[in-house]
Amino acid sequence: MVDKADVPDKKNRKFSPLDDIPEALRDTPSTEGGFRLKPIFILGGLAGLGIISLLIAALISLLTPKSPSVSAPPVTVQPTPNPTSTEKPDRFGDLPNHLPYKEADKNQLEVITADGRIKLHKAAAKKYKAMIAAARSQGVIIVPISGFRSVNDQDTIFFGVKAQRNQDVRERAKVSAPPGYSEHHTGYAVDIGDGRSPATDLKQSFENTKAFKWMRQNAARYQFELSFPKNNPQGLSYEPWHWRFVGDIDSLETFYRAKNLK
């Protein structure tokens, strides 16, 4: 027997949509009101997996032995020739190795003989006069034969004498410089002789005179040196009478810088 109090009053009862569904079916779980993953948690999980993957890849990279790297061989760069170089080529080919010299400023020349014919650069003239005075005091007579010569003068000597003596150019170049290549252009060079042995002037026999022997022993005191000794590196004939002044920076640069330019 069912108590009326246990039976719902149909008039006052509120029905749920589930009231008409059989009880067996109502036992099926419903997703409504259950646990649901939100999108933000899904994205966070994916990001976490990505970070873990990166860490694993980095760890594998560190543990994997690396093959030794091979560096490229160094590249050698050849220097580019300097188009503004002051080097002067030997334009006379296989002729004896004469060096180029500039012509002295005529305002810098000084007379060293009573007749005014022979001149030297002022610095050289001063020392030359002191030198021959010292030699004379010891009974040695040194006389000048030639001093400064212009390029035009050298032109006449080189080509004129060559023709007179019927010399070929190679033979003449051994004993005389072409114009522009003579030490006499500088005003620092002087040819000397022995006043008591004029027959030896401009000859290799001058080396047997008292004047030459005195010069060999004393010329350096006055900053003069023999330009073309025996077996000189320029391949020129031995000239015991030809001396040059190297007693200041200009004369030193004139002769020794010219050697470096060759």
Residue frames as qw, qx, qy, qz and C-alpha x, y, z in Angstrom:
[[0.000, 0.892, 0.451, 0.000, 0.00, 0.00, 0.00],
 [0.444, 0.290, 0.023, 0.848, 1.40, 3.30, -1.03],
 [0.166, -0.655, -0.417, 0.607, 0.97, 6.30, 1.16],
 [0.341, 0.855, 0.344, 0.187, -0.52, 9.21, -0.65],
 [0.233, -0.926, 0.160, 0.250, 2.10, 11.43, 0.85],
 [0.545, -0.357, 0.591, 0.477, 4.74, 9.53, -1.12],
 [0.496, 0.499, 0.603, 0.378, 2.95, 10.08, -4.44],
 [0.178, -0.168, 0.092, 0.965, 3.74, 13.38, -6.04],
 [0.344, 0.690, 0.467, -0.433, 0.84, 15.61, -6.74],
 [0.543, 0.335, 0.514, 0.573, 0.67, 15.93, -10.45],
 [0.101, 0.927, 0.299, 0.201, -0.84, 19.37, -10.23],
 [0.295, -0.937, 0.172, 0.076, 1.85, 20.84, -8.06],
 [0.794, -0.239, 0.380, 0.409, 4.78, 18.81, -9.38],
 [0.269, 0.827, -0.340, -0.357, 7.38, 20.32, -11.64],
 [0.955, 0.165, 0.225, 0.099, 8.55, 17.87, -14.27],
 [0.237, -0.657, 0.551, 0.457, 12.11, 17.53, -15.40],
 [0.629, 0.494, -0.432, -0.417, 12.85, 16.44, -18.96],
 [0.163, 0.326, -0.929, 0.061, 14.35, 13.32, -17.47],
 [0.547, -0.004, 0.613, -0.570, 11.06, 12.23, -15.94],
 [0.826, 0.385, 0.047, -0.409, 9.88, 10.80, -19.24],
 [0.477, 0.546, -0.688, -0.035, 13.21, 8.95, -19.90],
 [0.917, -0.236, -0.316, -0.053, 13.40, 5.39, -18.65],
 [0.563, -0.784, 0.263, 0.003, 15.47, 4.96, -15.55],
 [0.879, -0.050, 0.297, 0.369, 17.89, 2.62, -17.28],
 [0.530, 0.626, 0.147, 0.553, 18.74, 5.30, -19.78],
 [0.195, -0.941, 0.050, -0.271, 19.01, 7.95, -17.11],
 [0.794, -0.518, 0.196, 0.249, 21.98, 6.04, -15.65],
 [0.725, 0.436, 0.115, 0.520, 24.13, 6.99, -18.72],
 [0.438, -0.487, -0.117, 0.746, 26.76, 9.50, -17.61],
 [0.287, 0.911, 0.270, 0.122, 26.18, 13.00, -18.81],
 [0.590, 0.185, -0.045, 0.784, 28.94, 15.36, -19.84],
 [0.116, -0.765, -0.151, -0.615, 26.93, 18.25, -18.76],
 [0.527, -0.788, 0.148, -0.281, 28.27, 19.65, -15.53],
 [0.944, -0.181, 0.025, 0.276, 31.33, 17.18, -15.64],
 [0.468, -0.613, 0.290, 0.567, 35.15, 17.90, -15.91],
 [0.640, 0.721, 0.203, 0.173, 36.14, 19.80, -19.13],
 [0.617, -0.208, 0.132, 0.748, 39.70, 20.91, -20.23],
 [0.168, 0.915, 0.133, -0.341, 39.88, 24.58, -20.98],
 [0.702, 0.663, -0.017, 0.258, 41.80, 25.79, -24.09],
 [0.023, -0.895, 0.386, -0.223, 44.36, 27.73, -22.03],
 [0.696, -0.457, 0.552, -0.041, 45.44, 24.52, -20.27],
 [0.887, 0.340, 0.279, 0.141, 45.80, 22.74, -23.63],
 [0.439, 0.841, -0.166, 0.270, 48.06, 25.49, -25.02],
 [0.336, -0.784, 0.487, -0.185, 50.15, 25.47, -21.85],
 [0.866, -0.171, 0.469, 0.029, 50.66, 21.76, -22.13],
 [0.784, 0.561, 0.123, 0.235, 51.75, 22.00, -25.73],
 [0.145, 0.901, -0.310, 0.266, 54.21, 24.78, -24.85],
 [0.601, -0.603, 0.513, -0.111, 55.65, 22.69, -22.07],
 [0.912, 0.127, 0.363, 0.140, 56.15, 19.75, -24.42],
 [0.571, 0.777, -0.049, 0.261, 57.92, 22.08, -26.86],
 [0.161, -0.859, 0.435, -0.216, 60.32, 23.34, -24.19],
 [0.793, -0.334, 0.509, -0.016, 61.08, 19.79, -23.10],
 [0.855, 0.432, 0.213, 0.189, 61.80, 18.82, -26.73],
 [0.317, 0.879, -0.231, 0.272, 64.20, 21.74, -27.11],
 [0.447, -0.715, 0.512, -0.163, 66.02, 20.82, -23.90],
 [0.896, -0.043, 0.437, 0.069, 66.39, 17.21, -25.06],
 [0.714, 0.653, 0.062, 0.245, 67.72, 18.34, -28.46],
 [0.034, 0.896, -0.365, 0.252, 70.25, 20.65, -26.77],
 [0.677, -0.509, 0.525, -0.084, 71.40, 17.87, -24.46],
 [0.904, 0.240, 0.319, 0.153, 71.88, 15.50, -27.41],
 [0.489, 0.826, -0.107, 0.260, 73.87, 18.19, -29.25],
 [0.241, -0.824, 0.472, -0.199, 76.19, 18.65, -26.27],
 [0.767, -0.311, 0.560, -0.041, 76.74, 14.91, -25.82],
 [0.857, 0.467, 0.185, 0.112, 77.35, 14.22, -29.52],
 [0.566, -0.426, 0.293, 0.642, 81.12, 14.47, -30.36],
 [0.403, 0.866, 0.002, -0.298, 81.87, 17.16, -32.90],
 [0.839, 0.280, 0.159, 0.439, 84.14, 16.51, -35.85],
 [0.422, -0.497, 0.062, 0.756, 87.20, 18.79, -35.85],
 [0.389, 0.879, 0.167, -0.220, 86.72, 21.92, -37.91],
 [0.698, 0.111, 0.307, 0.637, 89.03, 22.47, -40.87],
 [0.006, -0.829, -0.056, 0.556, 90.12, 26.06, -41.23],
 [0.672, 0.720, 0.121, 0.126, 90.67, 27.47, -44.68],
 [0.709, -0.044, 0.029, 0.704, 94.32, 28.10, -45.65],
 [0.105, -0.747, -0.100, 0.648, 95.38, 31.73, -45.30],
 [0.579, 0.741, 0.275, 0.200, 95.09, 33.80, -48.43],
 [0.536, -0.325, 0.144, 0.766, 98.34, 35.40, -49.49],
 [0.306, 0.917, 0.237, -0.101, 97.85, 38.88, -50.89],
 [0.675, 0.153, 0.155, 0.705, 100.58, 39.97, -53.25],
 [0.143, -0.666, -0.135, 0.720, 101.61, 43.62, -52.77],
 [0.508, 0.792, 0.321, 0.111, 100.55, 45.93, -55.53],
 [0.592, 0.102, 0.058, 0.797, 103.49, 47.69, -57.16],
 [0.096, -0.768, -0.265, 0.575, 103.62, 51.33, -56.19],
 [0.556, 0.667, 0.331, 0.369, 103.15, 53.37, -59.36],
 [0.005, -0.981, 0.075, -0.178, 104.69, 56.42, -57.67],
 [0.845, -0.357, 0.086, 0.389, 107.95, 54.67, -56.78],
 [0.044, 0.934, -0.269, -0.231, 111.05, 56.83, -57.11],
 [0.715, -0.232, 0.569, 0.333, 113.10, 53.90, -58.34],
 [0.396, 0.744, -0.302, -0.445, 114.90, 54.66, -61.61],
 [0.951, 0.116, 0.272, 0.089, 115.52, 51.72, -63.94],
 [0.404, -0.456, 0.514, 0.604, 118.83, 51.27, -65.71],
 [0.621, 0.687, 0.169, -0.337, 117.88, 52.59, -69.13],
 [0.246, 0.727, -0.588, -0.254, 121.26, 51.65, -70.61],
 [0.947, 0.129, -0.230, -0.183, 120.67, 47.91, -70.48],
 [0.942, -0.163, -0.070, 0.286, 123.93, 45.95, -70.28],
 [0.334, 0.725, -0.265, 0.540, 126.20, 49.00, -70.13],
 [0.416, 0.022, -0.638, 0.648, 128.29, 49.41, -66.94],
 [0.319, -0.683, -0.655, 0.049, 126.12, 50.24, -63.98],
 [0.153, 0.230, -0.118, 0.954, 126.27, 54.04, -63.86],
 [0.125, -0.587, -0.709, 0.370, 123.93, 55.75, -61.41],
 [0.117, 0.746, 0.361, 0.547, 121.73, 58.78, -62.09],
 [0.375, -0.403, -0.345, 0.760, 122.53, 62.10, -60.38],
 [0.141, 0.925, 0.352, 0.014, 120.91, 65.51, -60.41],
 [0.488, 0.495, -0.054, 0.717, 122.88, 68.55, -61.55],
 [0.396, -0.417, -0.435, 0.693, 124.06, 70.82, -58.74],
 [0.050, 0.955, 0.290, -0.030, 122.61, 74.28, -58.23],
 [0.593, 0.475, -0.075, 0.646, 125.22, 76.61, -59.69],
 [0.225, -0.820, 0.106, -0.515, 124.58, 79.05, -56.83],
 [0.826, -0.539, 0.156, -0.055, 125.97, 76.41, -54.47],
 [0.873, 0.254, -0.049, 0.413, 129.32, 76.14, -56.29],
 [0.312, -0.907, 0.190, 0.208, 132.62, 77.67, -55.19],
 [0.607, 0.700, -0.359, 0.116, 135.87, 78.18, -57.12],
 [0.844, -0.480, 0.160, 0.177, 138.85, 76.10, -55.94],
 [0.725, 0.119, 0.208, 0.646, 141.51, 77.28, -58.44],
 [0.211, -0.510, -0.005, 0.834, 143.14, 80.70, -58.94],
 [0.006, 0.030, -0.559, -0.828, 141.96, 80.91, -62.55],
 [0.520, 0.175, 0.302, -0.780, 138.34, 80.27, -61.55],
 [0.472, 0.219, -0.695, -0.496, 138.09, 77.31, -63.93],
 [0.475, -0.131, -0.870, 0.022, 137.31, 74.50, -61.47],
 [0.442, -0.390, 0.204, -0.782, 134.47, 74.58, -58.99],
 [0.307, -0.151, -0.928, 0.146, 133.04, 72.32, -56.30],
 [0.454, -0.714, -0.467, -0.257, 129.98, 72.39, -54.09],
 [0.120, -0.807, 0.273, -0.511, 130.64, 74.84, -51.26],
 [0.805, -0.510, 0.254, -0.166, 130.76, 72.18, -48.55],
 [0.941, 0.108, 0.110, 0.301, 133.19, 70.08, -50.60],
 [0.442, 0.742, -0.124, 0.488, 135.28, 73.10, -51.62],
 [0.371, -0.816, 0.289, -0.336, 135.93, 74.09, -48.02],
 [0.867, -0.355, 0.349, 0.028, 137.18, 70.64, -47.06],
 [0.841, 0.421, 0.084, 0.330, 139.15, 70.22, -50.28],
 [0.215, 0.849, -0.230, 0.424, 141.10, 73.43, -49.67],
 [0.560, -0.684, 0.409, -0.226, 141.95, 72.35, -46.14],
 [0.959, -0.035, 0.265, 0.091, 143.02, 68.93, -47.43],
 [0.734, 0.541, -0.025, 0.411, 145.45, 70.13, -50.11],
 [0.065, -0.864, 0.310, -0.391, 146.89, 72.69, -47.69],
 [0.763, -0.502, 0.392, -0.108, 147.61, 69.88, -45.21],
 [0.927, 0.213, 0.189, 0.244, 149.21, 67.79, -47.96],
 [0.442, 0.783, -0.140, 0.415, 151.36, 70.70, -49.14],
 [0.374, -0.813, 0.358, -0.268, 152.61, 71.24, -45.59],
 [0.815, -0.302, 0.490, 0.058, 153.97, 67.68, -45.80],
 [0.148, -0.494, 0.653, 0.555, 155.62, 68.20, -49.20],
 [0.361, 0.307, 0.854, 0.213, 152.83, 66.59, -51.27],
 [0.185, 0.278, -0.177, -0.926, 151.41, 68.64, -54.17],
 [0.317, 0.441, 0.840, -0.012, 147.81, 67.75, -54.98],
 [0.120, 0.217, -0.248, -0.936, 146.31, 69.58, -57.97],
 [0.583, 0.424, 0.560, -0.409, 142.70, 69.53, -59.19],
 [0.193, -0.035, 0.732, 0.652, 142.11, 68.41, -62.79],
 [0.295, -0.345, -0.575, -0.680, 138.32, 68.47, -62.97],
 [0.151, 0.111, 0.667, -0.721, 135.48, 69.38, -60.65],
 [0.493, 0.496, 0.513, -0.498, 131.87, 70.27, -61.42],
 [0.035, -0.061, 0.699, 0.712, 130.73, 69.47, -64.96],
 [0.570, 0.234, 0.174, -0.768, 127.28, 70.25, -66.29],
 [0.756, 0.249, 0.598, -0.094, 125.17, 67.69, -68.11],
 [0.593, 0.798, -0.028, -0.109, 125.91, 69.48, -71.39],
 [0.003, -0.763, 0.645, 0.036, 129.65, 69.29, -70.70],
 [0.558, -0.201, 0.803, -0.066, 129.34, 65.57, -70.00],
 [0.763, 0.539, 0.308, -0.178, 127.44, 65.09, -73.24],
 [0.422, 0.833, -0.351, -0.067, 130.41, 66.52, -75.17],
 [0.217, -0.588, 0.776, -0.072, 132.96, 64.47, -73.24],
 [0.687, 0.009, 0.709, -0.159, 131.08, 61.18, -73.54],
 [0.748, 0.557, 0.359, -0.038, 130.03, 61.33, -77.19],
 [0.327, 0.902, -0.272, -0.072, 132.78, 63.58, -78.54],
 [0.227, -0.619, 0.752, 0.016, 135.72, 61.66, -77.08],
 [0.756, 0.104, 0.638, -0.101, 134.01, 58.39, -77.99],
 [0.702, 0.699, 0.134, -0.037, 133.99, 59.43, -81.62],
 [0.144, 0.873, -0.466, -0.010, 137.55, 60.79, -81.56],
 [0.314, -0.479, 0.817, -0.065, 138.93, 57.59, -80.08],
 [0.589, 0.154, -0.654, -0.449, 136.78, 55.35, -82.25],
 [0.105, -0.083, 0.894, -0.429, 135.39, 53.65, -79.14],
 [0.378, -0.415, -0.722, -0.405, 132.16, 51.69, -79.07],
 [0.420, -0.652, -0.020, -0.632, 129.64, 52.78, -76.45],
 [0.887, -0.418, -0.198, 0.019, 130.38, 49.91, -74.05],
 [0.722, 0.092, -0.200, 0.656, 134.08, 50.63, -74.06],
 [0.079, 0.519, -0.070, 0.848, 133.52, 54.34, -73.52],
 [0.612, -0.622, -0.165, -0.459, 131.01, 53.75, -70.70],
 [0.847, -0.246, -0.342, 0.324, 133.67, 51.92, -68.68],
 [0.525, -0.072, -0.170, 0.831, 135.73, 55.10, -68.30],
 [0.077, -0.032, 0.003, -0.996, 133.17, 57.87, -68.68],
 [0.236, 0.430, 0.773, -0.403, 129.58, 58.23, -67.52],
 [0.144, 0.553, 0.610, 0.549, 126.78, 59.11, -69.95],
 [0.077, -0.323, 0.077, -0.940, 125.28, 62.60, -69.49],
 [0.659, -0.441, -0.099, -0.602, 123.07, 62.67, -66.40],
 [0.949, -0.250, -0.194, 0.013, 125.00, 59.78, -64.82],
 [0.580, 0.392, -0.384, 0.602, 128.27, 61.42, -63.80],
 [0.540, -0.588, -0.420, 0.432, 129.26, 62.18, -60.21],
 [0.335, -0.011, 0.049, 0.941, 130.73, 65.43, -61.52],
 [0.175, -0.595, -0.471, -0.628, 127.18, 66.75, -62.04],
 [0.555, -0.675, -0.478, 0.090, 126.74, 66.84, -58.28],
 [0.041, 0.872, -0.228, 0.431, 129.62, 69.23, -57.57],
 [0.725, -0.610, 0.298, -0.118, 130.93, 66.78, -54.95],
 [0.932, 0.046, 0.219, 0.285, 133.42, 64.90, -57.17],
 [0.060, 0.912, -0.350, -0.204, 136.96, 65.96, -58.08],
 [0.922, 0.262, -0.059, 0.278, 139.69, 64.47, -60.25],
 [0.331, -0.890, 0.280, 0.140, 143.15, 65.12, -58.84],
 [0.819, 0.445, -0.237, 0.275, 146.76, 64.73, -59.96],
 [0.707, -0.500, -0.012, 0.499, 150.24, 64.88, -58.50],
 [0.169, 0.968, -0.080, -0.166, 151.88, 68.24, -59.21],
 [0.238, -0.672, 0.655, 0.251, 155.26, 66.53, -59.46],
 [0.340, -0.030, 0.901, 0.267, 154.06, 63.70, -61.74],
 [0.491, 0.432, 0.042, -0.755, 151.77, 65.23, -64.39],
 [0.324, 0.267, -0.799, -0.430, 152.39, 62.30, -66.73],
 [0.052, -0.162, -0.969, 0.178, 150.16, 60.16, -64.49],
 [0.372, 0.179, 0.212, -0.886, 147.14, 62.46, -64.79],
 [0.774, 0.209, 0.056, -0.595, 143.94, 60.46, -65.34],
 [0.652, 0.321, -0.681, -0.087, 145.89, 57.21, -65.58],
 [0.885, -0.408, -0.203, -0.090, 145.90, 54.19, -63.32],
 [0.699, 0.184, -0.339, 0.603, 149.63, 54.76, -62.79],
 [0.178, -0.704, 0.126, -0.676, 148.57, 57.69, -60.57],
 [0.843, -0.503, -0.134, -0.136, 148.31, 55.12, -57.79],
 [0.831, -0.003, -0.189, 0.523, 152.12, 55.06, -57.63],
 [0.198, 0.647, -0.093, 0.731, 152.43, 58.78, -56.83],
 [0.219, -0.040, -0.613, 0.758, 152.96, 60.45, -53.47],
 [0.381, -0.106, 0.001, -0.918, 149.70, 62.33, -53.92],
 [0.738, -0.163, -0.508, -0.412, 147.67, 59.12, -54.18],
 [0.597, -0.093, -0.706, 0.370, 149.43, 57.48, -51.25],
 [0.018, 0.036, -0.416, 0.909, 148.82, 60.56, -49.12],
 [0.560, -0.136, -0.185, -0.796, 145.13, 60.55, -50.11],
 [0.718, -0.146, -0.670, -0.119, 144.76, 56.91, -49.16],
 [0.480, -0.131, -0.642, 0.584, 146.09, 57.69, -45.69],
 [0.101, -0.225, -0.347, 0.905, 144.42, 61.05, -45.04],
 [0.190, -0.248, -0.486, -0.816, 141.42, 61.69, -47.32],
 [0.433, -0.530, -0.725, -0.081, 138.89, 60.29, -44.82],
 [0.319, -0.383, -0.404, 0.767, 139.93, 63.01, -42.34],
 [0.115, 0.261, -0.107, -0.953, 138.41, 65.51, -44.77],
 [0.612, 0.360, 0.549, -0.442, 135.40, 63.34, -45.70],
 [0.530, 0.553, -0.444, -0.466, 136.64, 62.34, -49.16],
 [0.743, -0.112, 0.659, -0.029, 136.55, 58.78, -50.47],
 [0.050, -0.264, 0.769, 0.580, 137.66, 56.95, -53.62],
 [0.670, 0.246, 0.067, -0.697, 134.64, 56.58, -55.90],
 [0.908, 0.312, -0.173, -0.219, 135.77, 53.69, -58.11],
 [0.405, -0.594, 0.695, 0.025, 138.30, 51.41, -56.39],
 [0.221, 0.269, -0.888, -0.299, 139.48, 48.16, -57.92],
 [0.211, -0.235, -0.946, -0.078, 136.72, 45.58, -58.40],
 [0.268, 0.069, 0.319, -0.906, 134.02, 48.11, -57.54],
 [0.396, 0.317, 0.829, -0.234, 130.44, 46.75, -57.46],
 [0.471, 0.695, 0.114, -0.531, 129.36, 49.00, -60.33],
 [0.822, 0.241, 0.429, 0.286, 131.73, 47.24, -62.69],
 [0.308, 0.949, -0.052, 0.030, 133.49, 50.47, -63.70],
 [0.713, 0.412, -0.305, 0.478, 137.16, 50.93, -64.44],
 [0.634, -0.516, -0.257, 0.516, 139.50, 51.59, -61.54],
 [0.234, 0.804, 0.062, 0.544, 140.07, 55.36, -61.22],
 [0.623, -0.340, -0.393, 0.585, 142.60, 56.23, -58.50],
 [0.203, 0.119, 0.015, 0.972, 142.33, 59.94, -59.40],
 [0.357, -0.469, -0.411, -0.695, 138.53, 60.24, -58.88],
 [0.218, -0.178, -0.740, 0.611, 137.42, 61.20, -55.33],
 [0.279, -0.613, -0.455, -0.582, 134.11, 62.36, -53.92],
 [0.088, -0.267, 0.490, -0.825, 133.03, 64.30, -50.86],
 [0.545, -0.427, -0.683, -0.233, 130.63, 62.58, -48.44],
 [0.313, 0.009, -0.550, 0.774, 130.89, 64.98, -45.50],
 [0.339, 0.059, 0.304, -0.888, 127.29, 66.18, -45.08],
 [0.553, 0.263, 0.716, -0.334, 123.79, 64.76, -45.32],
 [0.605, 0.661, -0.013, -0.444, 123.17, 66.01, -48.85],
 [0.307, 0.596, -0.713, -0.208, 126.33, 64.47, -50.30],
 [0.264, -0.153, 0.934, -0.188, 125.80, 61.24, -48.39],
 [0.612, 0.419, 0.540, -0.397, 122.23, 60.90, -49.65],
 [0.480, 0.687, -0.299, -0.455, 123.29, 61.85, -53.17],
 [0.297, 0.478, -0.814, -0.146, 125.64, 58.89, -53.52],
 [0.087, -0.075, 0.966, -0.232, 124.31, 56.21, -51.19],
 [0.567, 0.387, 0.470, -0.554, 120.62, 56.71, -51.85],
 [0.542, 0.557, -0.401, -0.485, 121.38, 56.49, -55.56],
 [0.132, 0.287, -0.948, -0.029, 122.90, 53.05, -54.94],
 [0.324, 0.177, 0.824, -0.431, 119.74, 51.89, -53.17],
 [0.573, 0.510, 0.121, -0.630, 117.56, 53.02, -56.07],
 [0.373, 0.457, -0.703, -0.396, 119.30, 50.70, -58.46]]
